[in-house]
């Protein structure tokens, strides 16, 4: 298994050097169906809240080069085979940092807690905000069933935005430049 804290320490400077904010680093089962793991890196360009394909590729190359160099030097970071997946967080993005909870206040969320708070482990409702000093932040959600629920940021297991019309309206349009520029030769090769 991989040390995610160590991987984040390695990956974050690579993302920052390209002008990106790191959103999440996780190891998961690969969707390739080959039994390998996937190192998933989610990052965003602070100007747009997303990464376009070229930015994902640049971050992937930078991280691959850094991990390869460390492993060639004898630092085994990930045991076994793995795939590297770099992506943009998307509209119904995970909320992983205190600033995410401040930015997306007023939107619908689904939150899983590590331990129950007010007899709830899963909270669904409108995020009303985050308060407190660094390391002692308190998140408040107007839960659909229980009303206002507050809990420490440190008690989060996972959190994500819920896709709603309000979220779509509040999200900057995704950059689709180049998506319609597929040449006929590429389409013909795909059909073969």
N, C-alpha and C positions, 0 to 999 in steps of 0.2 A: 504494500500500500504506500501511497505517497504522503509526504508531509505537506499539507496544503498551506500552512503558514509559511514554510520555507519557499514553496513555489510562488506564493504571492509576493514575498520579498524579492524574488528574482524577476518576476513578470512585471510588477508595478513600475519599476524604473524604465523598462523597455517601452511600456505603454506611454508613460509620461514623456519620454524622449521624442515620441511621435506626436505629442500634443493631445493624448487621449487620457480619459479617466477610466480606471479599472473599476468595473461594476461587480464582477464575481469571478472566482476561480473555483471550480469543482472537478472532482473525478467522478465519473459515472460509467455505467455499462455502455459500450459503443453500440450505436444503431446500425453498424455495418454487419452485425450478425456473425462476427468472426470470433466472439468470445473475448476480444480485447477490451481494454478500458479506453475511455475517452477523457482527455484533459480538456475541459471546456473553459474557455476564456471569454468573458463577456466584457466589452468595453464600449465607450461612447466618446464621440467628439463633443466637447462641452458646448460648442457653437450650435450643434444640431440635435444633440441627444441620440445620435445614431452613428453607425459606421457604414459606409458604402463598401462595395466589394473590394475596391482598390485599397482602402484603409485596412480591411480585414486581412488582406493578403500581406500588406506591409507589416502588420503586427505579427502575423503568423511567421513570416520570415525572420523577424528580429528575435522572437521568442525561441524559435527552432535553433537559430544560430547560438544563442546564449546557452540553452540547455545542452546542445551538442558539445559546446566548448567545455562546460562544466563536467559533463560525463566523460569526455576524453581525458580530463584531468583527474579522473577517478572518483568524482562526486556522483554517486548513483541517486538520482532524484525520483525516478519512477521505476518500480520493479515490473518487469514483464513488458509485453507489447502494449502499445497504446496509440491512439490517434489524437492529433491536436485539432481542436475545433475552435475557431475564433468567430464570434458573431456579435452583432448589435443586439441590445436588450429587447427591442421590439416595443410595440405599444403596451401590451399587458406585461410589462417588465417586472423583474424581481426588484424588491426594495431591500437593499443590503447595507446601506449607509445611513447615518442619521440625516444627512442632507437630502436623501431621497424622500424621507418622511415629511420634511419641511416643504420640499418642492411640490409634492403631490397631495398635499393637504386639500381636503374637499372632494377627493375622488374615492370611488369604491375600492375596497381592498379585501383580500382573503389572507388571514394570518394564522399560522400554526405556532403555538408556544411550546417550549421545552417542558414546562410544567403548567398545571392549571392555575388560572387567575380568575377569581370570582366564579369558580366552578366551570370555567370554560378553557378548553385547550385550542379550539378553533374559533376564530372571530371573523365574522363577515359583516361589513357595513361601511360607513363613510369615515375615512380618516379625518380626524379633526385637528391633529397636529402633534408636535413633539416639543417638549420643553426640558430644561435642565442643563446642567453643565456637562462638558465632555466626559464620558465615562459613566454618567449618572442620568442619562436621558430617560424621560418618561413619555411614552407614546399613548395617545388617547384615540379611541375609535368609538363611534356611535354604532354599536352592534345592532344588527337587525332585530334580534330577539331580546337582548339583555339591557339595551340602553348604553349609556356611557361606560366604557371599560378602559381603565388606565393600567399600564404595565411597563416595567423597565425594558429598555432596548435590549439589554443583555439577556432577557428571557426569550428572545425570538428563536424559533427554529427555522421558519421561512416566512416570507411575506411577498405578495405580488399584487399588482394592480389588476382589477377586474375590468374586462373590456365592456365599456358602456358608450353610449352616444356622446356623453359629456367628455369622456376621455378622448375619444376620437376627435372631437371638436377642439380640444385643448392641445392636442399633439401636433407638432409641426409635420407637414406632409413629408413622407419619405422621398428621398432622392431616387427617381427612377430613370435618370438620364442614362442613355445607352441601352436601356432595356428593349427598345424597339429597333435597335440597329443590328439585327441578326442578318447576316448575308445569306443569299439563296444557296451558296455553296455549303454553308454550315447546316442549313435545313436539309439539303439533299443528302449529306453525309449521315445525318441523324436518322433519315428514313431508310438507309441501306441496311 
